[in-house]
Amino acid sequence: MTIDFELSTLTELAKQAAASALLICHLPLLLSTAYDGSRVGRVFWSFLLVSAAAMLWPRALWLLPWMWLLMATVLVSLTARSFVASLLGLLTPPWLLLPWLLLQNRLGEAARWLSGELLPPWPPLYADGHIVTMVAWALAATWAASCEARYRRERQYFRLRVRRVFQMFALLPWLLLLWCAAVPDDAGTLLPLTAVASLITSRLWMPSSPS
């Protein structure tokens, strides 16, 4: 009997929503470490949420390079201690699950499921339902583009640190848009994350009057 490691009691929509919620909760924790490499506790919990999301949706691990790059270049919080804390946060959920997998003799099947989910099917298959998703993605991309246009008009009013954070988050919706085009099945999970990234760029770091 084949074992479903994707939590069969949850619907696909519920899994996507849970993974998106965990990734969204991860963002404020990560941002709170800005310019302070000593906040290893927050880094740990931030990456623990990413790991928990990856247990529902393994391709969440694809975001790790962007997260470490954000910490190193914009937040300036990537130190040896914070990097180790991020690794510990990533390893904690699977480490807690490991005894159960060993007792159930399911470790090998779990590893095969994980490796299969990390690599999406290619070429991508676009079902009719994906058209609506792509329209929603186009709206999110338009939002990000309009924010980028305003930033270029008014960037002289903003501090250098604000500019760097904005540029990193303005890039995220476009990266996720390309991801969705390549892996349309991930659109339901990525769309909320893109909406949040667009909201951050347009509201938090782009106030109504420059300051």
C-alpha positions as CSV (number, residue, x, y, z in Angstrom):
1,M,0.0,0.0,0.0
2,T,1.4,3.4,-1.0
3,I,1.8,5.8,1.8
4,D,0.8,9.4,1.2
5,F,3.3,11.7,2.9
6,E,1.4,14.8,2.0
7,L,-1.0,14.6,5.0
8,S,-3.9,13.0,3.2
9,T,-6.4,14.3,5.7
10,L,-5.8,17.8,4.3
11,T,-7.0,18.9,1.0
12,E,-4.6,20.3,-1.5
13,L,-6.0,23.8,-1.0
14,A,-5.6,23.5,2.7
15,K,-1.9,22.5,2.3
16,Q,-1.2,25.3,0.0
17,A,-2.9,27.8,2.4
18,A,-0.9,26.4,5.3
19,A,2.4,26.6,3.5
20,S,1.7,30.1,2.3
21,A,0.7,31.2,5.9
22,L,3.9,29.8,7.3
23,L,6.1,31.5,4.7
24,I,4.2,34.8,5.3
25,C,4.7,34.5,9.1
26,H,8.4,33.9,8.4
27,L,8.9,37.3,6.7
28,P,8.4,39.7,9.7
29,L,10.6,37.5,11.9
30,L,13.3,37.6,9.3
31,L,13.0,41.4,8.8
32,S,13.2,41.9,12.6
33,T,16.8,40.7,12.5
34,A,17.9,43.7,10.3
35,Y,21.3,45.1,11.2
36,D,21.6,42.8,14.3
37,G,23.4,39.5,13.8
38,S,22.9,38.7,17.5
39,R,19.2,37.9,17.1
40,V,19.8,34.3,16.5
41,G,16.6,33.2,18.3
42,R,14.5,35.1,15.7
43,V,16.6,33.6,12.9
44,F,16.0,30.1,14.3
45,W,12.2,30.5,14.5
46,S,12.1,32.2,11.2
47,F,13.8,29.3,9.4
48,L,11.9,26.8,11.5
49,L,8.7,28.2,9.9
50,V,10.3,27.7,6.4
51,S,11.1,24.1,7.3
52,A,7.5,23.5,8.5
53,A,6.2,24.9,5.2
54,A,8.6,22.6,3.3
55,M,7.1,19.6,5.0
56,L,3.8,20.5,3.4
57,W,5.3,21.9,0.2
58,P,9.0,20.9,-0.3
59,R,9.7,23.5,-3.0
60,A,9.6,26.1,-0.3
61,L,13.3,25.2,0.1
62,W,13.9,26.9,-3.2
63,L,13.5,30.3,-1.4
64,L,16.5,29.7,0.8
65,P,19.1,31.3,-1.4
66,W,17.0,34.5,-1.6
67,M,16.6,34.5,2.2
68,W,20.3,34.1,2.9
69,L,21.1,36.7,0.2
70,L,18.6,39.1,1.8
71,M,20.3,38.6,5.2
72,A,23.7,39.1,3.8
73,T,23.2,42.1,1.5
74,V,20.2,44.1,2.8
75,L,19.5,43.1,6.4
76,V,23.2,42.8,7.2
77,S,22.4,40.1,9.8
78,L,24.1,37.1,8.3
79,T,26.9,36.0,10.6
80,A,28.4,32.7,11.5
81,R,26.0,32.4,14.5
82,S,22.9,33.4,12.6
83,F,23.7,31.1,9.7
84,V,24.1,28.2,12.1
85,A,20.8,29.2,13.7
86,S,19.1,29.2,10.3
87,L,20.4,25.6,9.7
88,L,19.2,24.5,13.1
89,G,15.8,25.9,12.4
90,L,15.6,24.1,9.1
91,L,16.7,20.8,10.7
92,T,14.5,20.9,13.8
93,P,11.1,19.8,12.2
94,P,12.5,16.8,10.3
95,W,14.6,15.9,13.3
96,L,11.5,15.8,15.5
97,L,9.7,13.7,12.8
98,L,12.6,11.3,12.3
99,P,11.8,8.9,15.3
100,W,8.2,8.4,14.0
101,L,9.5,7.7,10.5
102,L,11.9,5.1,11.9
103,L,9.3,3.5,14.1
104,Q,6.9,3.2,11.1
105,N,9.7,2.1,8.7
106,R,8.8,4.9,6.4
107,L,12.1,6.8,6.1
108,G,12.9,5.6,2.6
109,E,9.5,6.4,1.3
110,A,9.6,9.8,2.8
111,A,12.9,10.5,1.2
112,R,11.6,9.4,-2.2
113,W,8.6,11.6,-1.8
114,L,10.7,14.6,-0.8
115,S,13.1,14.2,-3.8
116,G,10.2,13.8,-6.2
117,E,8.5,16.9,-5.0
118,L,11.6,19.0,-5.1
119,L,11.8,18.5,-8.9
120,P,8.7,19.7,-10.7
121,P,7.3,18.0,-13.9
122,W,8.7,19.3,-17.1
123,P,7.6,20.7,-19.5
124,P,4.8,22.6,-17.5
125,L,1.2,21.6,-18.2
126,Y,-1.3,24.4,-18.2
127,A,-4.8,23.4,-17.3
128,D,-7.8,25.6,-17.8
129,G,-7.8,26.6,-14.1
130,H,-4.3,28.1,-14.5
131,I,-5.6,30.9,-16.7
132,V,-7.4,32.5,-13.8
133,T,-4.3,32.1,-11.7
134,M,-2.1,33.8,-14.3
135,V,-4.6,36.7,-14.5
136,A,-4.2,37.1,-10.7
137,W,-0.4,36.9,-11.2
138,A,-0.6,39.6,-13.8
139,L,-2.4,41.9,-11.4
140,A,0.2,41.3,-8.7
141,A,3.0,42.0,-11.2
142,T,1.3,45.2,-12.3
143,W,1.1,46.3,-8.7
144,A,4.8,45.6,-8.2
145,A,5.6,47.4,-11.4
146,S,3.7,50.5,-10.5
147,C,5.4,50.6,-7.1
148,E,8.8,50.3,-8.9
149,A,7.9,53.2,-11.2
150,R,7.1,55.4,-8.2
151,Y,10.3,54.4,-6.4
152,R,12.4,55.5,-9.4
153,R,10.6,58.9,-9.4
154,E,11.0,59.5,-5.7
155,R,14.0,57.5,-4.6
156,Q,16.1,60.5,-3.8
157,Y,13.8,61.2,-0.8
158,F,14.5,57.8,0.8
159,R,17.4,56.7,3.0
160,L,19.9,54.2,1.5
161,R,18.8,51.4,3.8
162,V,15.2,51.9,2.8
163,R,16.2,51.8,-0.9
164,R,18.1,48.5,-0.4
165,V,15.2,46.8,1.4
166,F,12.7,48.0,-1.2
167,Q,14.8,46.8,-4.1
168,M,15.1,43.3,-2.6
169,F,11.3,43.0,-2.0
170,A,10.5,44.6,-5.4
171,L,12.5,41.8,-7.0
172,L,10.6,39.0,-5.2
173,P,7.2,39.2,-7.0
174,W,9.0,39.0,-10.4
175,L,11.0,35.9,-9.3
176,L,7.8,34.3,-8.0
177,L,6.0,35.2,-11.3
178,L,8.7,33.4,-13.3
179,W,8.4,30.5,-10.8
180,C,4.7,30.3,-11.4
181,A,5.1,30.3,-15.2
182,A,7.6,27.4,-14.9
183,V,5.6,25.4,-12.4
184,P,1.9,26.4,-12.7
185,D,0.8,23.9,-10.1
186,D,2.6,26.0,-7.5
187,A,0.6,29.1,-8.3
188,G,-2.0,28.6,-5.5
189,T,0.8,28.5,-2.9
190,L,2.9,31.4,-4.4
191,L,0.1,33.9,-5.1
192,P,-0.5,34.9,-1.4
193,L,3.3,35.3,-0.9
194,T,3.5,37.5,-4.0
195,A,0.6,39.6,-2.8
196,V,2.3,40.1,0.6
197,A,5.6,41.0,-1.1
198,S,3.8,43.6,-3.3
199,L,2.0,44.9,-0.2
200,I,5.3,45.3,1.6
201,T,6.9,47.2,-1.3
202,S,3.9,49.5,-1.8
203,R,2.8,50.3,1.8
204,L,5.5,49.7,4.3
205,W,8.5,51.2,2.5
206,M,6.6,53.5,0.1
207,P,4.5,55.8,2.3
208,S,2.1,58.4,1.0
209,S,4.7,61.1,1.5
210,P,8.4,60.5,1.3
211,S,10.3,60.7,4.6
